[in-house]
Amino acid sequence: MKEDTIKFICFYLFIFLPFQLLQAQDTPVDIDEWQVMKVEAAKDPFANGNQFTINFANYTEEEWHYPLPGGRVISPYGGARRHGGTDIKTRAGDTIVAAFPGEVILSGAYYGYGNCVIMRHANGLETLYSHNSRNLVKAGQWLQAGEPVGLEGRTGRATTDHLHFELRVKGKSFDSSRVFDHANNDLIRQVFVVTKQKNGKLTFTAEPVEKE
């Protein structure tokens, strides 16, 4: 029994393990190094000043995706109950996808949000997807726009199956209709400017871009 164990350990250390390491080195990693650098910088988009700009007019189809394809808004941002996100609904179990390329910085049960995923993106924004029946990603994972994040559900404080979607800057949510045309599941083509005031309040301005 001991001899068999020793033989197995020797086989693993000197033959199987080096083979696995060699395979891992030869396996390509589909992460853009420039994207990684920009996402790292996006931890503090105001590091170089009190303002940053996102040119959504130049975004290609690979750089964005509506978070719940075919969805309709059942509860907008704000209102009397100071709703911190946009509630979007299709059918229970439908796939929620990443709005922009980026890194998953949280995936798990999160207070009243239920099963929740938060992503950080190179453009300086963060996105939050919650009430999921199931999260399909883990913290530290990198996603391209349109890749699955979770399944539509009603975990946490929710009375119906839906996606609670938030756009954030450094953890502070703002109205996602400033960026997405929810009625048409589309991205608003604009130059979007986020400014941090001296009191810490964020303001958002945008310049529409005419189609050629």
C-alpha positions as CSV (number, residue, x, y, z in Angstrom):
1,M,0.0,0.0,0.0
2,K,2.8,2.4,0.9
3,E,4.8,1.5,-2.2
4,D,1.7,2.2,-4.4
5,T,1.3,5.6,-2.7
6,I,5.0,6.5,-3.2
7,K,4.8,5.5,-6.9
8,F,1.7,7.6,-7.4
9,I,3.3,10.7,-5.8
10,C,6.4,10.2,-7.9
11,F,4.3,9.9,-11.1
12,Y,2.3,13.1,-10.1
13,L,5.4,15.2,-9.3
14,F,7.7,14.2,-12.1
15,I,5.4,13.3,-15.0
16,F,1.8,14.5,-14.6
17,L,2.3,17.9,-12.9
18,P,5.0,19.2,-15.4
19,F,2.7,18.1,-18.3
20,Q,-0.2,20.1,-16.7
21,L,2.0,23.2,-16.2
22,L,3.2,23.0,-19.8
23,Q,-0.4,22.8,-21.0
24,A,-1.4,25.8,-18.9
25,Q,1.5,27.9,-20.4
26,D,0.4,27.0,-23.9
27,T,-3.3,27.9,-23.3
28,P,-4.1,31.4,-24.6
29,V,-5.9,33.7,-22.2
30,D,-8.5,35.9,-23.9
31,I,-7.9,39.0,-21.9
32,D,-6.8,42.3,-23.5
33,E,-3.8,43.6,-21.5
34,W,-4.8,47.2,-22.3
35,Q,-8.3,46.4,-21.1
36,V,-6.9,45.1,-17.8
37,M,-4.9,48.3,-17.3
38,K,-7.9,50.4,-17.9
39,V,-10.1,48.4,-15.6
40,E,-7.5,48.8,-12.9
41,A,-7.4,52.5,-13.4
42,A,-11.2,52.6,-13.3
43,K,-11.0,51.8,-9.6
44,D,-10.7,55.6,-9.3
45,P,-11.8,57.3,-12.5
46,F,-11.1,60.7,-10.9
47,A,-7.5,59.9,-10.1
48,N,-6.3,62.4,-12.7
49,G,-9.0,65.1,-12.2
50,N,-12.6,65.8,-11.2
51,Q,-14.0,64.6,-14.5
52,F,-14.0,61.7,-17.0
53,T,-15.6,61.2,-20.4
54,I,-17.1,58.2,-22.2
55,N,-17.6,58.4,-25.9
56,F,-20.5,56.0,-26.4
57,A,-20.9,57.2,-29.9
58,N,-17.9,55.1,-31.0
59,Y,-18.9,51.9,-29.2
60,T,-19.0,48.8,-31.5
61,E,-21.4,45.9,-31.1
62,E,-18.7,44.0,-29.3
63,E,-18.3,46.8,-26.6
64,W,-21.8,46.9,-25.2
65,H,-24.9,44.8,-24.8
66,Y,-28.4,45.4,-23.2
67,P,-28.3,43.6,-19.9
68,L,-31.6,41.7,-20.3
69,P,-32.4,41.2,-24.0
70,G,-36.0,41.8,-24.8
71,G,-36.7,43.2,-21.4
72,R,-39.1,46.0,-20.4
73,V,-38.9,48.3,-17.5
74,I,-41.3,47.7,-14.7
75,S,-39.9,50.2,-12.2
76,P,-37.6,53.1,-13.2
77,Y,-34.8,54.7,-11.3
78,G,-35.8,57.2,-8.5
79,G,-39.4,58.0,-7.8
80,A,-41.2,58.3,-4.5
81,R,-39.4,55.2,-3.1
82,R,-36.0,56.5,-4.2
83,H,-35.4,53.3,-6.2
84,G,-31.6,52.9,-6.7
85,G,-31.8,51.0,-10.0
86,T,-33.9,50.0,-12.9
87,D,-36.1,46.9,-12.7
88,I,-36.3,45.1,-16.0
89,K,-38.5,42.0,-16.7
90,T,-38.8,39.2,-19.2
91,R,-39.3,35.7,-18.0
92,A,-38.0,33.7,-15.0
93,G,-34.7,32.0,-15.8
94,D,-33.9,34.2,-18.8
95,T,-30.2,35.0,-19.2
96,I,-28.7,38.3,-17.9
97,V,-25.6,39.4,-19.7
98,A,-22.7,41.8,-19.1
99,A,-23.4,45.3,-20.3
100,F,-19.8,46.1,-21.0
101,P,-16.5,44.2,-20.9
102,G,-14.9,44.0,-17.5
103,E,-14.1,42.2,-14.3
104,V,-16.5,40.6,-11.8
105,I,-15.7,42.2,-8.4
106,L,-18.5,40.6,-6.5
107,S,-20.7,37.5,-7.0
108,G,-22.9,36.1,-4.2
109,A,-25.8,36.8,-1.8
110,Y,-25.8,40.5,-1.0
111,Y,-28.4,41.7,1.6
112,G,-31.8,42.6,0.0
113,Y,-30.3,42.3,-3.5
114,G,-30.4,38.5,-3.2
115,N,-28.0,36.8,-5.6
116,C,-26.0,39.7,-6.9
117,V,-23.1,40.4,-9.4
118,I,-21.1,43.6,-9.6
119,M,-18.7,44.3,-12.4
120,R,-16.1,47.0,-13.0
121,H,-15.5,48.3,-16.5
122,A,-12.7,50.1,-18.3
123,N,-14.9,53.1,-19.1
124,G,-15.0,54.1,-15.4
125,L,-18.5,52.6,-14.7
126,E,-19.6,49.7,-12.5
127,T,-22.7,47.6,-13.2
128,L,-24.9,45.7,-10.8
129,Y,-27.2,42.8,-11.6
130,S,-29.3,41.4,-8.8
131,H,-32.3,39.2,-7.6
132,N,-30.8,36.5,-9.8
133,S,-32.1,33.0,-9.3
134,R,-28.5,31.9,-10.0
135,N,-25.2,33.7,-10.5
136,L,-23.1,32.2,-13.4
137,V,-19.8,33.9,-12.7
138,K,-17.3,34.2,-9.9
139,A,-15.4,37.2,-8.5
140,G,-12.2,37.8,-10.4
141,Q,-13.7,36.5,-13.7
142,W,-13.4,38.5,-16.9
143,L,-16.3,38.9,-19.2
144,Q,-16.9,40.4,-22.6
145,A,-20.1,42.4,-23.3
146,G,-23.0,40.0,-23.8
147,E,-21.5,37.1,-21.9
148,P,-23.8,35.4,-19.3
149,V,-23.8,36.9,-15.8
150,G,-26.8,35.2,-14.2
151,L,-30.4,34.0,-14.5
152,E,-33.4,36.2,-13.9
153,G,-35.0,35.5,-10.6
154,R,-36.6,36.9,-7.4
155,T,-34.1,36.3,-4.6
156,G,-33.7,38.9,-1.9
157,R,-36.4,41.5,-1.5
158,A,-38.3,40.9,-4.7
159,T,-42.0,40.3,-5.4
160,T,-41.6,39.1,-9.0
161,D,-38.9,37.7,-11.2
162,H,-36.9,40.5,-12.7
163,L,-33.4,42.0,-13.0
164,H,-32.6,44.9,-10.8
165,F,-29.9,46.7,-12.8
166,E,-27.7,49.6,-11.7
167,L,-25.1,51.8,-13.3
168,R,-22.6,53.1,-10.8
169,V,-19.6,55.4,-10.4
170,K,-17.4,54.4,-7.4
171,G,-20.3,52.6,-5.8
172,K,-22.8,55.5,-6.3
173,S,-25.7,54.6,-8.5
174,F,-27.3,56.9,-11.1
175,D,-30.2,56.6,-13.6
176,S,-29.3,54.0,-16.2
177,S,-31.7,55.7,-18.7
178,R,-28.9,58.3,-19.0
179,V,-26.9,55.6,-20.9
180,F,-29.5,53.1,-22.2
181,D,-32.6,53.6,-24.2
182,H,-34.7,51.0,-22.3
183,A,-37.7,51.2,-24.6
184,N,-35.6,50.0,-27.5
185,N,-32.9,48.0,-25.6
186,D,-30.3,50.2,-27.1
187,L,-27.3,52.3,-26.2
188,I,-27.6,56.1,-26.4
189,R,-25.0,57.4,-28.8
190,Q,-23.5,60.3,-26.9
191,V,-20.4,61.8,-25.3
192,F,-21.1,61.2,-21.7
193,V,-19.4,63.3,-19.0
194,V,-19.2,62.5,-15.3
195,T,-18.1,65.4,-13.0
196,K,-17.3,65.2,-9.3
197,Q,-18.2,68.4,-7.5
198,K,-16.2,69.7,-4.5
199,N,-18.9,68.3,-2.1
200,G,-18.5,64.9,-3.6
201,K,-21.7,65.0,-5.6
202,L,-21.7,63.6,-9.1
203,T,-23.2,65.4,-12.1
204,F,-23.8,63.9,-15.5
205,T,-24.0,65.7,-18.8
206,A,-24.1,64.5,-22.3
207,E,-23.7,65.7,-25.9
208,P,-25.8,63.9,-28.5
209,V,-23.9,62.8,-31.6
210,E,-25.5,63.2,-35.0
211,K,-25.6,60.1,-37.2
212,E,-23.7,60.4,-40.5
